[in-house]
Amino acid sequence: MSRSRKSPELRPDRAAALSVNGLEAVLAVAATGSMSAAAQRLSCSQSSVSQLVSQAESLLGCNLFDRSRRPFRTTVEGNELTRQATRILRDLGALPQQVAALGERPPLRMAMIDSFADTIGPDLIRFAAQRAGDLFISQGLTPAHINDLQQRRVDLVVAGDAVDEYDGLFRLPLLTEKFVLLLPEASRWNPADGTLTDLARALPFIRYSSRSTTGAIVERYLRVARVPTGRRIEVDNADMMCALVASGVGWTITTPLHILQGLPRLGGVAVRKLPNPTPERQVTLVTREGEWEQTAARLATEARRLLVDKYLPELVDKLPELASEISVAQA
C-alpha cells in the first residue's frame, strides 16, 4: 500500500531528524533519476542513498519519487521538497561567508543621481555607514552608473528610472514622481490662459543635460507635445536650474525631487501641472541579483521612511501643490 499523499511539511519535533545528508540525497536522485547515479554523484554507496531517501519519506509521510518509472520522477511532494531543499542548502552554503562578513563589514560602493544624493543622500549614507565597512559614494547620471554596476565598479545604484531594459538586476522602487512646470511667479502664466508654446515664446527654456535620463524624458515630452523651444539654456544640476528660474531667467520642466534639491533658492517661483499625458520617473535602488540584496532592502526601507517622515513634509510645506505629484513606493 502506498503512503498517503501529504504536503512535505515537518512537525517541529521531527524537523531536526531530516538531515542535510538526507536533503542532498533527495536532490541527487531528483537530478540523476536513479539511486545508483545519485550515489556516484555523492561518492557514497547506493544503499546509503536509498536509506537516506527512505528516511526522508518516512518522516514526511509521503512518496518523494515515482519508482515505477525509469528514470525516477519526483512526485508533487518530491518536487516541492527539492525546491525547498535547494534554497536551504544554498543558504547553508552562504552562511559562513555571511557570518564572516558581519565581523569584516565589507566596503560598499554606492552611486546616486544628483537629485537624490543632494537631498536624502546624507541621511541614507549615515544609515549605511552603520551597516558596512568603508563607503565609497559617487554622483552622476543613471546610464553611467548602471554601466559601472554591470562592470562591478559599484555595488548599489540609486537610479533615475526603473532600468527595466537591463537583465540580472535586483530592483527596489523608492518613489514615483510626476514632472511639473517650474516658472517665475512674475510671469503669471497659467495653463488655462495659454499654451506651453506661448510660454516658450515669452521666456527661454532651461533644459537638463541631454546625457541625463531626466533630460531625455523632458525632450521626448516636448517633442510629442510639439512645443518649440528655440531659445534654450542647458545646465547640468538642479540647484542652478532652480536659481535661474527663481531669478526670472526662464522656465523649465522638472520633478519634485529636483525642486527639493534647489529648495533654498526657490523664492518667487510658481509650480504648475503639465498638460496630459504627464511624464513621470521612478527612482529605483538597484544592485546585481544575488549580491547585496539584503543590504539594498534595508537601505530602501530607510530611504522610504526618510521621504515620508522628513523630506516630503518639508517640500509640501513650501509648495503644497506638489503633494499629489510624488508617491513613495510601498515595501
KAZIJO-V995954 format. One line per field, one symbol per residue. phi: phi as a letter, one per 20 degrees, with the letter a starting at -180 (. if undefined). burial: I if it has 16 or more other C-alpha atoms within 10 Angstrom, else O. A space follows every 10 residues. Layout:
phi=???
burial=???
This chain:
phi=.fffecffce fgfdgffeef ffffffffff fdnbffffff felbefffff fffffffffe mbfeceeedc fgdffgffff ffffffffff fffefgffff ffeelffcdd ccfgfefecf ggfffffffe cbefdcdccq dggfffffff emecdccede belffdemdd dcfdbccefc edbfffflfb gfdadfffff fecfeedfgf eeffgfffff fffffldfcf eccdcdbfff ffffffenfa cbdbcgffff fdgfddfmdc dcfefffffb cdececbfgn clffffffff ffffffffec efgffffecg fegedbcefe f
burial=OOOOOOOIOO OOOOOOOIOO OIIIIIIIII IIIIIIIIIO OOOOOIOOII OIIIIIIOII IIIIIOOOOO OIIIIIIIIO IIOOIOOOOO OOOOOOOOOO OOOOOOOIII IIIIIIIIII IOOIIOOIOO IIIOOOIOII IIIOIIOIII OOOIIIIIII IIIOOOOOII IIIIIIIIII IIIIIOOOIO OOOOOIOOII OOIIIIIIIO OIIIIOIIIO IOOOOOIOIO OOIOOIIIIO IIIIIIIIII IIIIIIIIII IIIOIIOOII IIIIOOOOII IIIIIIIIOO OOIOOIIOII OIIIOOIOOO IIOOIOOOIO OIOOOIIIIO O
